[in-house]
Amino acid sequence: MIATAAAIEDVSAFAHSAGKIPSITVTPRPDGYVIILRPGDHQKVTHQNRYFVPYDSVIPSGDDNFHICLHPTEEDQNCFFAPADAI
């Protein structure tokens, strides 16, 4: 079974921390994605945060959107989902 953002968001333990983010916040680099989130980009973000996700840690989102899990705080990135055409 492959986890998708939709499946993760349906699980109550993750529902408060996983969220769709604007594609403009995601920048591909040679070794992975850089994500810069500002307030309003994700429900947990209260100030600008920068995250790095190596390509081998990216999970297919199952839709055309990027999603990120932030738990227990906005400084802690736990999972990152990307559309299939972005992986």
Gaussian input, Z-matrix of N, CA and C with variables (Angstrom, degrees):
# hf/3-21g

backbone

0 1
 N
 C     1     B1
 C     2     B2     1     A1
 N     3     B3     2     A2     1     D1
 C     4     B4     3     A3     2     D2
 C     5     B5     4     A4     3     D3
 N     6     B6     5     A5     4     D4
 C     7     B7     6     A6     5     D5
 C     8     B8     7     A7     6     D6
 N     9     B9     8     A8     7     D7
 C    10    B10     9     A9     8     D8
 C    11    B11    10    A10     9     D9
 N    12    B12    11    A11    10    D10
 C    13    B13    12    A12    11    D11
 C    14    B14    13    A13    12    D12
 N    15    B15    14    A14    13    D13
 C    16    B16    15    A15    14    D14
 C    17    B17    16    A16    15    D15
 N    18    B18    17    A17    16    D16
 C    19    B19    18    A18    17    D17
 C    20    B20    19    A19    18    D18
 N    21    B21    20    A20    19    D19
 C    22    B22    21    A21    20    D20
 C    23    B23    22    A22    21    D21
 N    24    B24    23    A23    22    D22
 C    25    B25    24    A24    23    D23
 C    26    B26    25    A25    24    D24
 N    27    B27    26    A26    25    D25
 C    28    B28    27    A27    26    D26
 C    29    B29    28    A28    27    D27
 N    30    B30    29    A29    28    D28
 C    31    B31    30    A30    29    D29
 C    32    B32    31    A31    30    D30
 N    33    B33    32    A32    31    D31
 C    34    B34    33    A33    32    D32
 C    35    B35    34    A34    33    D33
 N    36    B36    35    A35    34    D34
 C    37    B37    36    A36    35    D35
 C    38    B38    37    A37    36    D36
 N    39    B39    38    A38    37    D37
 C    40    B40    39    A39    38    D38
 C    41    B41    40    A40    39    D39
 N    42    B42    41    A41    40    D40
 C    43    B43    42    A42    41    D41
 C    44    B44    43    A43    42    D42
 N    45    B45    44    A44    43    D43
 C    46    B46    45    A45    44    D44
 C    47    B47    46    A46    45    D45
 N    48    B48    47    A47    46    D46
 C    49    B49    48    A48    47    D47
 C    50    B50    49    A49    48    D48
 N    51    B51    50    A50    49    D49
 C    52    B52    51    A51    50    D50
 C    53    B53    52    A52    51    D51
 N    54    B54    53    A53    52    D52
 C    55    B55    54    A54    53    D53
 C    56    B56    55    A55    54    D54
 N    57    B57    56    A56    55    D55
 C    58    B58    57    A57    56    D56
 C    59    B59    58    A58    57    D57
 N    60    B60    59    A59    58    D58
 C    61    B61    60    A60    59    D59
 C    62    B62    61    A61    60    D60
 N    63    B63    62    A62    61    D61
 C    64    B64    63    A63    62    D62
 C    65    B65    64    A64    63    D63
 N    66    B66    65    A65    64    D64
 C    67    B67    66    A66    65    D65
 C    68    B68    67    A67    66    D66
 N    69    B69    68    A68    67    D67
 C    70    B70    69    A69    68    D68
 C    71    B71    70    A70    69    D69
 N    72    B72    71    A71    70    D70
 C    73    B73    72    A72    71    D71
 C    74    B74    73    A73    72    D72
 N    75    B75    74    A74    73    D73
 C    76    B76    75    A75    74    D74
 C    77    B77    76    A76    75    D75
 N    78    B78    77    A77    76    D76
 C    79    B79    78    A78    77    D77
 C    80    B80    79    A79    78    D78
 N    81    B81    80    A80    79    D79
 C    82    B82    81    A81    80    D80
 C    83    B83    82    A82    81    D81
 N    84    B84    83    A83    82    D82
 C    85    B85    84    A84    83    D83
 C    86    B86    85    A85    84    D84
 N    87    B87    86    A86    85    D85
 C    88    B88    87    A87    86    D86
 C    89    B89    88    A88    87    D87
 N    90    B90    89    A89    88    D88
 C    91    B91    90    A90    89    D89
 C    92    B92    91    A91    90    D90
 N    93    B93    92    A92    91    D91
 C    94    B94    93    A93    92    D92
 C    95    B95    94    A94    93    D93
 N    96    B96    95    A95    94    D94
 C    97    B97    96    A96    95    D95
 C    98    B98    97    A97    96    D96
 N    99    B99    98    A98    97    D97
 C   100   B100    99    A99    98    D98
 C   101   B101   100   A100    99    D99
 N   102   B102   101   A101   100   D100
 C   103   B103   102   A102   101   D101
 C   104   B104   103   A103   102   D102
 N   105   B105   104   A104   103   D103
 C   106   B106   105   A105   104   D104
 C   107   B107   106   A106   105   D105
 N   108   B108   107   A107   106   D106
 C   109   B109   108   A108   107   D107
 C   110   B110   109   A109   108   D108
 N   111   B111   110   A110   109   D109
 C   112   B112   111   A111   110   D110
 C   113   B113   112   A112   111   D111
 N   114   B114   113   A113   112   D112
 C   115   B115   114   A114   113   D113
 C   116   B116   115   A115   114   D114
 N   117   B117   116   A116   115   D115
 C   118   B118   117   A117   116   D116
 C   119   B119   118   A118   117   D117
 N   120   B120   119   A119   118   D118
 C   121   B121   120   A120   119   D119
 C   122   B122   121   A121   120   D120
 N   123   B123   122   A122   121   D121
 C   124   B124   123   A123   122   D122
 C   125   B125   124   A124   123   D123
 N   126   B126   125   A125   124   D124
 C   127   B127   126   A126   125   D125
 C   128   B128   127   A127   126   D126
 N   129   B129   128   A128   127   D127
 C   130   B130   129   A129   128   D128
 C   131   B131   130   A130   129   D129
 N   132   B132   131   A131   130   D130
 C   133   B133   132   A132   131   D131
 C   134   B134   133   A133   132   D132
 N   135   B135   134   A134   133   D133
 C   136   B136   135   A135   134   D134
 C   137   B137   136   A136   135   D135
 N   138   B138   137   A137   136   D136
 C   139   B139   138   A138   137   D137
 C   140   B140   139   A139   138   D138
 N   141   B141   140   A140   139   D139
 C   142   B142   141   A141   140   D140
 C   143   B143   142   A142   141   D141
 N   144   B144   143   A143   142   D142
 C   145   B145   144   A144   143   D143
 C   146   B146   145   A145   144   D144
 N   147   B147   146   A146   145   D145
 C   148   B148   147   A147   146   D146
 C   149   B149   148   A148   147   D147
 N   150   B150   149   A149   148   D148
 C   151   B151   150   A150   149   D149
 C   152   B152   151   A151   150   D150
 N   153   B153   152   A152   151   D151
 C   154   B154   153   A153   152   D152
 C   155   B155   154   A154   153   D153
 N   156   B156   155   A155   154   D154
 C   157   B157   156   A156   155   D155
 C   158   B158   157   A157   156   D156
 N   159   B159   158   A158   157   D157
 C   160   B160   159   A159   158   D158
 C   161   B161   160   A160   159   D159
 N   162   B162   161   A161   160   D160
 C   163   B163   162   A162   161   D161
 C   164   B164   163   A163   162   D162
 N   165   B165   164   A164   163   D163
 C   166   B166   165   A165   164   D164
 C   167   B167   166   A166   165   D165
 N   168   B168   167   A167   166   D166
 C   169   B169   168   A168   167   D167
 C   170   B170   169   A169   168   D168
 N   171   B171   170   A170   169   D169
 C   172   B172   171   A171   170   D170
 C   173   B173   172   A172   171   D171
 N   174   B174   173   A173   172   D172
 C   175   B175   174   A174   173   D173
 C   176   B176   175   A175   174   D174
 N   177   B177   176   A176   175   D175
 C   178   B178   177   A177   176   D176
 C   179   B179   178   A178   177   D177
 N   180   B180   179   A179   178   D178
 C   181   B181   180   A180   179   D179
 C   182   B182   181   A181   180   D180
 N   183   B183   182   A182   181   D181
 C   184   B184   183   A183   182   D182
 C   185   B185   184   A184   183   D183
 N   186   B186   185   A185   184   D184
 C   187   B187   186   A186   185   D185
 C   188   B188   187   A187   186   D186
 N   189   B189   188   A188   187   D187
 C   190   B190   189   A189   188   D188
 C   191   B191   190   A190   189   D189
 N   192   B192   191   A191   190   D190
 C   193   B193   192   A192   191   D191
 C   194   B194   193   A193   192   D192
 N   195   B195   194   A194   193   D193
 C   196   B196   195   A195   194   D194
 C   197   B197   196   A196   195   D195
 N   198   B198   197   A197   196   D196
 C   199   B199   198   A198   197   D197
 C   200   B200   199   A199   198   D198
 N   201   B201   200   A200   199   D199
 C   202   B202   201   A201   200   D200
 C   203   B203   202   A202   201   D201
 N   204   B204   203   A203   202   D202
 C   205   B205   204   A204   203   D203
 C   206   B206   205   A205   204   D204
 N   207   B207   206   A206   205   D205
 C   208   B208   207   A207   206   D206
 C   209   B209   208   A208   207   D207
 N   210   B210   209   A209   208   D208
 C   211   B211   210   A210   209   D209
 C   212   B212   211   A211   210   D210
 N   213   B213   212   A212   211   D211
 C   214   B214   213   A213   212   D212
 C   215   B215   214   A214   213   D213
 N   216   B216   215   A215   214   D214
 C   217   B217   216   A216   215   D215
 C   218   B218   217   A217   216   D216
 N   219   B219   218   A218   217   D217
 C   220   B220   219   A219   218   D218
 C   221   B221   220   A220   219   D219
 N   222   B222   221   A221   220   D220
 C   223   B223   222   A222   221   D221
 C   224   B224   223   A223   222   D222
 N   225   B225   224   A224   223   D223
 C   226   B226   225   A225   224   D224
 C   227   B227   226   A226   225   D225
 N   228   B228   227   A227   226   D226
 C   229   B229   228   A228   227   D227
 C   230   B230   229   A229   228   D228
 N   231   B231   230   A230   229   D229
 C   232   B232   231   A231   230   D230
 C   233   B233   232   A232   231   D231
 N   234   B234   233   A233   232   D232
 C   235   B235   234   A234   233   D233
 C   236   B236   235   A235   234   D234
 N   237   B237   236   A236   235   D235
 C   238   B238   237   A237   236   D236
 C   239   B239   238   A238   237   D237
 N   240   B240   239   A239   238   D238
 C   241   B241   240   A240   239   D239
 C   242   B242   241   A241   240   D240
 N   243   B243   242   A242   241   D241
 C   244   B244   243   A243   242   D242
 C   245   B245   244   A244   243   D243
 N   246   B246   245   A245   244   D244
 C   247   B247   246   A246   245   D245
 C   248   B248   247   A247   246   D246
 N   249   B249   248   A248   247   D247
 C   250   B250   249   A249   248   D248
 C   251   B251   250   A250   249   D249
 N   252   B252   251   A251   250   D250
 C   253   B253   252   A252   251   D251
 C   254   B254   253   A253   252   D252
 N   255   B255   254   A254   253   D253
 C   256   B256   255   A255   254   D254
 C   257   B257   256   A256   255   D255
 N   258   B258   257   A257   256   D256
 C   259   B259   258   A258   257   D257
 C   260   B260   259   A259   258   D258

   B1=1.4452
   B2=1.5203
   B3=1.3041
   B4=1.4597
   B5=1.5258
   B6=1.3258
   B7=1.4692
   B8=1.5200
   B9=1.3137
   B10=1.4580
   B11=1.5205
   B12=1.3157
   B13=1.4647
   B14=1.5235
   B15=1.3233
   B16=1.4593
   B17=1.5272
   B18=1.3306
   B19=1.4597
   B20=1.5170
   B21=1.3168
   B22=1.4633
   B23=1.5221
   B24=1.3222
   B25=1.4564
   B26=1.5251
   B27=1.3347
   B28=1.4505
   B29=1.5321
   B30=1.2969
   B31=1.4557
   B32=1.5266
   B33=1.3169
   B34=1.4617
   B35=1.5168
   B36=1.3263
   B37=1.4596
   B38=1.5225
   B39=1.3308
   B40=1.4510
   B41=1.5210
   B42=1.3038
   B43=1.4629
   B44=1.5181
   B45=1.3266
   B46=1.4555
   B47=1.5239
   B48=1.3184
   B49=1.4620
   B50=1.5274
   B51=1.3382
   B52=1.4577
   B53=1.5218
   B54=1.3111
   B55=1.4521
   B56=1.5114
   B57=1.3152
   B58=1.4636
   B59=1.5279
   B60=1.3316
   B61=1.4603
   B62=1.5249
   B63=1.3286
   B64=1.4691
   B65=1.5355
   B66=1.3167
   B67=1.4700
   B68=1.5274
   B69=1.3172
   B70=1.4649
   B71=1.5368
   B72=1.3360
   B73=1.4670
   B74=1.5215
   B75=1.3333
   B76=1.4640
   B77=1.5221
   B78=1.3430
   B79=1.4620
   B80=1.5227
   B81=1.3409
   B82=1.4625
   B83=1.5280
   B84=1.3123
   B85=1.4657
   B86=1.5208
   B87=1.3224
   B88=1.4637
   B89=1.5325
   B90=1.3293
   B91=1.4600
   B92=1.5248
   B93=1.3327
   B94=1.4588
   B95=1.5152
   B96=1.3192
   B97=1.4617
   B98=1.5265
   B99=1.3229
   B100=1.4575
   B101=1.5256
   B102=1.3155
   B103=1.4648
   B104=1.5244
   B105=1.3100
   B106=1.4589
   B107=1.5167
   B108=1.3353
   B109=1.4600
   B110=1.5181
   B111=1.3247
   B112=1.4594
   B113=1.5282
   B114=1.3243
   B115=1.4676
   B116=1.5382
   B117=1.3180
   B118=1.4600
   B119=1.5256
   B120=1.3390
   B121=1.4704
   B122=1.5274
   B123=1.3210
   B124=1.4637
   B125=1.5180
   B126=1.3352
   B127=1.4605
   B128=1.5241
   B129=1.3436
   B130=1.4607
   B131=1.5326
   B132=1.3188
   B133=1.4597
   B134=1.5263
   B135=1.3534
   B136=1.4655
   B137=1.5258
   B138=1.3324
   B139=1.4635
   B140=1.5246
   B141=1.3185
   B142=1.4649
   B143=1.5220
   B144=1.3342
   B145=1.4606
   B146=1.5132
   B147=1.3323
   B148=1.4625
   B149=1.5210
   B150=1.3326
   B151=1.4527
   B152=1.5274
   B153=1.3229
   B154=1.4611
   B155=1.5169
   B156=1.3438
   B157=1.4642
   B158=1.5229
   B159=1.3414
   B160=1.4657
   B161=1.5343
   B162=1.3174
   B163=1.4658
   B164=1.5259
   B165=1.3282
   B166=1.4633
   B167=1.5294
   B168=1.3316
   B169=1.4673
   B170=1.5247
   B171=1.3270
   B172=1.4624
   B173=1.5278
   B174=1.3321
   B175=1.4635
   B176=1.5314
   B177=1.3441
   B178=1.4680
   B179=1.5224
   B180=1.3269
   B181=1.4640
   B182=1.5216
   B183=1.3152
   B184=1.4556
   B185=1.5217
   B186=1.3283
   B187=1.4615
   B188=1.5357
   B189=1.2866
   B190=1.4584
   B191=1.5251
   B192=1.3348
   B193=1.4556
   B194=1.5210
   B195=1.3383
   B196=1.4531
   B197=1.5247
   B198=1.3347
   B199=1.4605
   B200=1.5227
   B201=1.3243
   B202=1.4567
   B203=1.5225
   B204=1.3236
   B205=1.4648
   B206=1.5217
   B207=1.3034
   B208=1.4552
   B209=1.5197
   B210=1.3408
   B211=1.4660
   B212=1.5161
   B213=1.2935
   B214=1.4602
   B215=1.5343
   B216=1.3328
   B217=1.4665
   B218=1.5160
   B219=1.3128
   B220=1.4576
   B221=1.5244
   B222=1.3115
   B223=1.4633
   B224=1.5295
   B225=1.3219
   B226=1.4605
   B227=1.5192
   B228=1.3298
   B229=1.4620
   B230=1.5206
   B231=1.3495
   B232=1.4589
   B233=1.5118
   B234=1.3279
   B235=1.4609
   B236=1.5191
   B237=1.3159
   B238=1.4684
   B239=1.5133
   B240=1.3320
   B241=1.4504
   B242=1.5100
   B243=1.3238
   B244=1.4606
   B245=1.5263
   B246=1.3423
   B247=1.4680
   B248=1.5278
   B249=1.3077
   B250=1.4687
   B251=1.5233
   B252=1.3408
   B253=1.4561
   B254=1.5325
   B255=1.3418
   B256=1.4757
   B257=1.5311
   B258=1.3375
   B259=1.4777
   B260=1.5051
   A1=109.45
   A2=117.21
   A3=122.76
   A4=108.08
   A5=115.97
   A6=120.03
   A7=109.23
   A8=115.91
   A9=120.95
   A10=108.22
   A11=116.41
   A12=120.55
   A13=110.46
   A14=116.78
   A15=119.92
   A16=110.37
   A17=117.36
   A18=120.41
   A19=111.02
   A20=117.26
   A21=120.68
   A22=110.29
   A23=118.22
   A24=120.79
   A25=111.77
   A26=118.52
   A27=121.27
   A28=112.35
   A29=117.50
   A30=121.60
   A31=108.19
   A32=117.12
   A33=120.49
   A34=112.93
   A35=118.64
   A36=120.94
   A37=111.81
   A38=116.83
   A39=120.13
   A40=113.22
   A41=117.99
   A42=121.27
   A43=112.59
   A44=117.30
   A45=120.13
   A46=112.69
   A47=118.62
   A48=119.96
   A49=113.99
   A50=119.17
   A51=121.60
   A52=108.95
   A53=115.88
   A54=117.59
   A55=112.75
   A56=114.71
   A57=121.51
   A58=107.87
   A59=115.22
   A60=120.25
   A61=109.58
   A62=117.46
   A63=119.77
   A64=111.33
   A65=116.59
   A66=120.38
   A67=112.22
   A68=117.27
   A69=120.63
   A70=112.25
   A71=117.13
   A72=121.22
   A73=112.53
   A74=116.97
   A75=122.83
   A76=110.10
   A77=116.00
   A78=121.30
   A79=109.60
   A80=117.87
   A81=119.37
   A82=110.38
   A83=116.14
   A84=124.47
   A85=106.91
   A86=118.04
   A87=119.12
   A88=114.93
   A89=117.87
   A90=120.95
   A91=114.86
   A92=117.76
   A93=120.51
   A94=111.64
   A95=115.24
   A96=121.06
   A97=111.23
   A98=115.92
   A99=122.33
   A100=106.15
   A101=115.58
   A102=121.44
   A103=107.70
   A104=116.99
   A105=121.54
   A106=107.52
   A107=114.83
   A108=120.94
   A109=110.50
   A110=114.12
   A111=122.59
   A112=108.41
   A113=117.39
   A114=118.65
   A115=110.32
   A116=115.07
   A117=121.45
   A118=113.09
   A119=117.48
   A120=120.61
   A121=112.31
   A122=117.99
   A123=124.98
   A124=107.27
   A125=116.82
   A126=120.07
   A127=114.65
   A128=118.82
   A129=120.38
   A130=113.89
   A131=117.80
   A132=120.78
   A133=111.44
   A134=115.38
   A135=121.66
   A136=112.77
   A137=116.50
   A138=122.40
   A139=107.96
   A140=117.52
   A141=120.03
   A142=110.67
   A143=115.26
   A144=123.16
   A145=109.08
   A146=115.99
   A147=122.37
   A148=107.82
   A149=115.89
   A150=122.10
   A151=108.61
   A152=115.93
   A153=121.17
   A154=107.61
   A155=116.11
   A156=121.82
   A157=108.32
   A158=118.25
   A159=120.32
   A160=110.47
   A161=115.93
   A162=119.76
   A163=113.06
   A164=117.82
   A165=118.81
   A166=113.30
   A167=117.74
   A168=121.77
   A169=113.24
   A170=116.83
   A171=121.63
   A172=110.40
   A173=115.70
   A174=122.97
   A175=107.65
   A176=118.59
   A177=119.60
   A178=110.82
   A179=116.99
   A180=120.64
   A181=113.34
   A182=118.40
   A183=119.77
   A184=113.07
   A185=116.62
   A186=121.59
   A187=107.15
   A188=118.24
   A189=121.67
   A190=112.30
   A191=116.86
   A192=120.74
   A193=112.68
   A194=114.25
   A195=121.61
   A196=107.82
   A197=116.49
   A198=122.85
   A199=107.43
   A200=116.56
   A201=120.70
   A202=109.17
   A203=116.36
   A204=122.59
   A205=107.78
   A206=116.13
   A207=122.93
   A208=107.82
   A209=116.33
   A210=120.02
   A211=109.80
   A212=122.44
   A213=126.38
   A214=113.96
   A215=116.72
   A216=119.59
   A217=109.27
   A218=116.71
   A219=120.92
   A220=112.88
   A221=117.97
   A222=120.95
   A223=112.61
   A224=117.41
   A225=122.21
   A226=111.87
   A227=116.14
   A228=122.25
   A229=107.29
   A230=116.99
   A231=122.17
   A232=114.21
   A233=116.96
   A234=119.68
   A235=108.48
   A236=114.29
   A237=120.75
   A238=108.66
   A239=115.83
   A240=123.08
   A241=110.14
   A242=116.18
   A243=121.30
   A244=109.94
   A245=116.31
   A246=119.12
   A247=110.49
   A248=116.40
   A249=121.03
   A250=112.17
   A251=118.02
   A252=119.63
   A253=113.29
   A254=116.51
   A255=120.54
   A256=111.99
   A257=116.07
   A258=119.68
   A259=109.96
   D1=135.50
   D2=178.16
   D3=-103.01
   D4=128.64
   D5=177.11
   D6=-73.30
   D7=140.29
   D8=174.04
   D9=-124.47
   D10=162.35
   D11=179.08
   D12=-58.96
   D13=-40.00
   D14=-179.06
   D15=-62.71
   D16=-41.73
   D17=179.28
   D18=-66.42
   D19=-42.60
   D20=179.26
   D21=-63.69
   D22=-43.13
   D23=-178.39
   D24=-65.84
   D25=-21.34
   D26=177.76
   D27=-78.81
   D28=-15.57
   D29=-179.53
   D30=-86.98
   D31=122.70
   D32=-172.57
   D33=-59.68
   D34=-30.91
   D35=-179.43
   D36=-64.19
   D37=-27.17
   D38=-178.97
   D39=-106.03
   D40=-11.57
   D41=-172.02
   D42=-58.67
   D43=-33.29
   D44=-178.74
   D45=-80.03
   D46=-14.30
   D47=-174.47
   D48=-114.65
   D49=-21.80
   D50=179.75
   D51=-90.18
   D52=140.63
   D53=178.61
   D54=-160.55
   D55=149.34
   D56=175.68
   D57=-68.25
   D58=139.98
   D59=178.59
   D60=-126.47
   D61=153.30
   D62=-179.84
   D63=-64.94
   D64=139.66
   D65=-179.46
   D66=-62.48
   D67=-25.84
   D68=179.86
   D69=-66.23
   D70=-16.81
   D71=179.21
   D72=-83.67
   D73=-7.35
   D74=-174.40
   D75=-109.79
   D76=124.89
   D77=179.46
   D78=-122.63
   D79=120.16
   D80=176.54
   D81=-74.51
   D82=138.55
   D83=175.45
   D84=-124.75
   D85=169.58
   D86=-178.61
   D87=-57.14
   D88=-30.66
   D89=-175.66
   D90=-110.25
   D91=0.66
   D92=179.48
   D93=160.61
   D94=-168.95
   D95=-179.88
   D96=-99.02
   D97=140.47
   D98=167.51
   D99=-105.39
   D100=128.19
   D101=179.90
   D102=-119.03
   D103=125.45
   D104=175.68
   D105=-117.72
   D106=113.91
   D107=-178.35
   D108=-110.47
   D109=140.22
   D110=176.53
   D111=-121.15
   D112=163.91
   D113=177.09
   D114=-50.82
   D115=135.02
   D116=-178.12
   D117=98.72
   D118=-19.21
   D119=179.02
   D120=-80.56
   D121=-25.05
   D122=-178.55
   D123=-152.95
   D124=145.59
   D125=-173.78
   D126=-61.94
   D127=-22.51
   D128=-178.62
   D129=-94.21
   D130=-10.83
   D131=-172.73
   D132=-81.41
   D133=123.50
   D134=179.12
   D135=-114.02
   D136=-12.52
   D137=175.97
   D138=-152.52
   D139=165.50
   D140=-177.04
   D141=-61.29
   D142=133.89
   D143=177.27
   D144=-132.81
   D145=145.72
   D146=177.07
   D147=-118.92
   D148=134.03
   D149=179.59
   D150=-128.30
   D151=151.32
   D152=172.80
   D153=-124.85
   D154=131.48
   D155=179.24
   D156=-127.02
   D157=114.08
   D158=176.08
   D159=-63.42
   D160=148.85
   D161=-177.76
   D162=-56.89
   D163=-32.96
   D164=-177.94
   D165=-74.88
   D166=-3.23
   D167=176.38
   D168=-103.49
   D169=-2.81
   D170=-176.64
   D171=-78.23
   D172=137.41
   D173=179.31
   D174=-109.81
   D175=136.39
   D176=176.08
   D177=-60.03
   D178=135.51
   D179=-175.62
   D180=-80.23
   D181=-24.61
   D182=-177.62
   D183=79.34
   D184=2.27
   D185=174.64
   D186=-144.81
   D187=-166.54
   D188=-177.68
   D189=-97.64
   D190=22.91
   D191=-174.91
   D192=-123.66
   D193=159.02
   D194=170.39
   D195=-92.18
   D196=145.67
   D197=177.81
   D198=-138.68
   D199=148.28
   D200=177.20
   D201=-137.45
   D202=143.70
   D203=176.27
   D204=-104.17
   D205=125.64
   D206=177.81
   D207=-121.34
   D208=111.43
   D209=-177.03
   D210=-159.81
   D211=135.51
   D212=5.37
   D213=-84.84
   D214=-13.99
   D215=178.06
   D216=-126.26
   D217=172.79
   D218=179.68
   D219=-67.29
   D220=-15.11
   D221=177.35
   D222=-82.21
   D223=-10.29
   D224=-175.13
   D225=-109.09
   D226=102.83
   D227=177.79
   D228=-88.93
   D229=121.20
   D230=-177.58
   D231=-103.81
   D232=-33.29
   D233=-179.02
   D234=-153.60
   D235=154.40
   D236=-179.17
   D237=-141.57
   D238=130.10
   D239=-179.13
   D240=-116.17
   D241=138.68
   D242=179.63
   D243=-132.35
   D244=150.66
   D245=175.48
   D246=-60.96
   D247=151.81
   D248=-177.35
   D249=-56.77
   D250=-37.21
   D251=-178.20
   D252=-75.12
   D253=-5.26
   D254=178.64
   D255=-103.69
   D256=-5.00
   D257=-178.22
   D258=-93.05

